[in-house]
């Protein structure tokens, strides 16, 4: 049976909706050698977008190969080097003999050690004991360029959770090394993205950052209401059920058009529906979704200060700007104008709010429902 909705993993096929302009822009960047940086809140569809475009480019018949990696588990610079080396060699080679040959040819200083998994054709990793010198590090960072030149192709290297590099020891020095080498590569393009929006923004927007102006900065926007409504109706129809346009519109609006939550809430309504979805089933589905997230929200708020809770109360009551007005500070007990600035910074670092110009919004729309019920 066809899957109605997808959440918690990358969307594909009929479950990938809209993003036509972003797909066109990103594909153009890949094909024309323009580095891309994708920024959006968590679970807005960055990974789905990259995978869709990567598949299109890999199947385009052009001499372009897209390599993808996830840096989430890379806690140190050495971790990054190992994963980077493994994925570049694995995804640009067709068999393990070629993997080993490429490692020997392009990483002679590293003396790599191969570990094979249960499937030696697809499952392997590379390790090395110690990085001996700066030249070795440069060789690893320049590996995509060397392989691309040797194969007479262009490489696009896509790195998810790229913000992890900001947490390494001597992070700025590492970023300087990466930028100095990557910016000179003629056959390699980079697509960098991740889930910590404020960290990524700082990495690529601050003039003092080594990655300032590294590429095309793409801020993903929410998928609009009309697109969501037609998508939800179509998925119900494709799977032998129905939902009215009005009710489908409510599904997306109730979770503020947040991609993952729209898919999840639509799925819960679909599960409860026998033939045609009802308002009662939508209400029950929203309650189910809130119950699934309650423990997370308790954990997120248990260490917040009273002032931080008060700031969040103001948000869910409709205040989105002008928090430093005297009446707002008094009504919500925010302390002072200087304290408001500290509260915004702290809550942004905790990934609870998004600050766009003068406006502040909750990153998680369900969190707002929960806050209203608890506080």
Residue pairs with C-beta under 8 A, 6 or more apart in sequence:
1 239
2 14
2 238
2 239
3 15
4 235
4 236
4 238
4 239
4 266
4 267
4 270
5 15
5 235
5 263
5 264
5 266
5 267
5 270
6 12
6 15
6 263
7 260
7 261
7 263
7 264
7 267
8 260
8 264
10 47
10 48
10 51
11 17
11 45
11 48
11 263
12 48
12 51
12 52
14 234
14 235
14 238
15 235
15 263
16 48
16 52
17 223
17 227
17 228
17 231
18 223
18 224
18 227
18 231
19 45
19 48
19 49
19 52
19 223
22 49
22 218
22 220
23 49
23 52
23 53
23 56
25 216
25 218
26 36
26 38
26 49
26 50
26 53
26 191
26 218
27 53
27 56
27 57
28 34
29 35
29 36
29 189
29 191
29 215
29 216
30 36
30 53
30 54
30 57
30 64
30 66
30 156
30 189
30 191
31 57
31 60
31 62
31 64
33 154
33 189
34 189
34 215
34 216
35 189
35 190
35 191
35 192
35 214
35 215
35 216
36 189
36 190
36 191
36 192
36 215
36 216
36 218
37 191
37 192
37 193
37 200
37 204
37 214
37 215
37 216
37 217
37 218
38 46
38 49
38 50
38 191
38 192
38 193
38 218
38 220
39 193
39 197
39 200
39 201
39 204
39 217
39 218
39 219
39 220
40 46
40 197
40 219
40 220
41 197
41 258
41 354
41 363
42 195
42 196
42 197
42 351
42 363
43 195
43 258
43 259
43 260
43 261
44 220
44 222
44 258
44 259
44 260
45 220
45 223
45 259
45 260
46 160
46 193
46 194
46 195
46 220
47 160
47 193
49 220
50 68
50 158
50 160
50 191
50 193
51 68
54 66
54 68
54 156
54 158
57 64
57 66
57 156
58 64
58 65
58 66
62 154
63 152
63 153
63 154
64 153
64 154
64 155
64 156
65 91
65 92
65 153
65 154
65 155
65 156
66 155
66 156
66 158
67 87
67 88
67 91
67 92
67 144
67 155
67 156
67 157
67 158
68 87
68 91
68 158
68 159
68 160
69 83
69 84
69 87
69 157
69 158
69 159
69 160
70 159
70 160
70 161
71 80
71 83
71 159
71 160
71 161
71 162
71 164
71 165
71 194
72 160
72 161
72 164
73 79
73 83
74 80
74 83
74 164
74 165
75 164
75 167
75 168
76 168
76 169
77 168
77 169
77 170
77 174
78 131
80 164
80 165
80 168
80 174
81 131
81 137
81 140
82 125
82 126
82 127
82 128
84 140
84 141
84 143
85 103
85 107
85 110
85 112
85 126
85 140
85 143
86 124
86 125
86 126
88 143
88 144
88 147
88 155
88 157
89 99
89 102
89 103
89 126
89 143
89 147
90 99
90 122
90 124
92 102
92 147
92 151
92 155
93 99
93 102
95 121
96 114
96 116
96 120
96 121
96 124
99 114
99 124
100 114
102 147
103 110
103 112
103 114
103 126
105 150
106 139
106 143
106 146
106 147
107 139
107 140
107 143
108 139
109 132
109 133
109 135
109 136
109 139
110 128
110 131
110 136
110 139
110 140
111 128
111 129
112 126
112 127
112 128
113 126
113 127
113 128
114 124
114 125
114 126
115 124
115 125
115 126
115 127
116 123
116 124
117 123
117 124
117 125
131 137
131 140
134 177
137 177
138 177
138 181
141 177
141 178
141 181
141 182
142 181
142 185
144 155
144 157
144 185
144 187
144 188
145 155
145 185
145 186
145 187
145 188
147 155
148 154
148 155
148 185
148 187
148 188
149 187
153 187
154 187
154 188
154 189
155 187
155 188
155 189
156 188
156 189
156 190
156 191
157 188
157 189
157 190
157 191
158 190
158 191
158 192
158 193
159 190
159 191
159 192
159 193
160 193
160 194
161 194
161 195
162 192
162 193
162 194
162 200
162 203
163 194
163 195
163 196
163 199
163 200
163 203
164 194
165 171
165 174
165 175
165 178
165 203
166 199
166 202
166 203
168 174
172 210
175 203
175 209
175 210
175 211
176 210
178 210
178 211
179 210
179 211
179 214
182 188
182 190
183 214
190 214
190 215
192 200
192 204
192 211
192 214
192 215
193 200
194 200
196 351
197 351
197 354
197 363
198 348
198 349
198 351
202 209
203 209
203 211
204 211
204 212
204 213
204 214
204 215
204 217
205 212
205 217
206 212
222 256
222 257
222 258
222 259
223 257
223 259
223 262
224 257
225 249
225 252
225 253
225 257
228 248
228 249
228 251
228 252
228 257
228 262
229 245
229 248
229 249
229 252
232 243
232 248
232 251
232 252
232 262
232 266
233 242
233 243
233 245
233 248
235 266
235 270
236 242
236 243
236 248
236 270
236 273
236 277
239 270
241 270
241 273
241 274
241 275
241 276
241 277
242 275
242 276
242 277
243 251
243 269
243 273
243 276
243 277
244 276
244 277
247 277
247 278
247 279
247 282
248 266
250 279
250 282
251 262
251 265
251 266
251 269
251 282
252 262
254 265
254 282
254 286
255 261
255 262
255 265
255 289
255 365
255 366
256 365
258 364
258 365
261 289
261 365
261 366
264 289
265 282
265 285
265 286
265 289
268 284
268 285
268 288
268 289
269 277
269 281
269 282
269 285
270 277
271 285
272 281
272 284
272 285
273 281
286 369
289 366
290 366
290 369
290 370
293 366
293 367
293 370
294 370
297 367
297 370
297 371
297 374
300 350
300 352
300 367
301 309
301 374
304 312
304 350
306 333
307 333
307 334
307 335
307 339
307 343
308 343
308 346
308 347
309 375
310 332
310 333
310 334
311 323
311 332
311 334
311 340
311 343
311 344
311 347
312 347
312 352
312 353
312 362
312 371
312 375
313 332
313 371
313 375
314 323
314 328
314 331
314 332
314 334
315 353
315 360
315 361
315 362
315 368
316 362
316 368
316 371
316 372
319 328
319 332
320 359
320 360
320 361
321 358
321 359
321 360
322 328
322 358
323 329
323 334
323 340
323 344
323 360
324 337
324 340
328 334
329 335
329 336
329 337
329 340
334 340
334 343
344 353
344 355
344 360
347 353
348 354
348 355
351 363
352 362
352 363
352 364
352 367
353 360
353 361
353 362
353 363
354 360
354 361
354 362
354 363
362 368
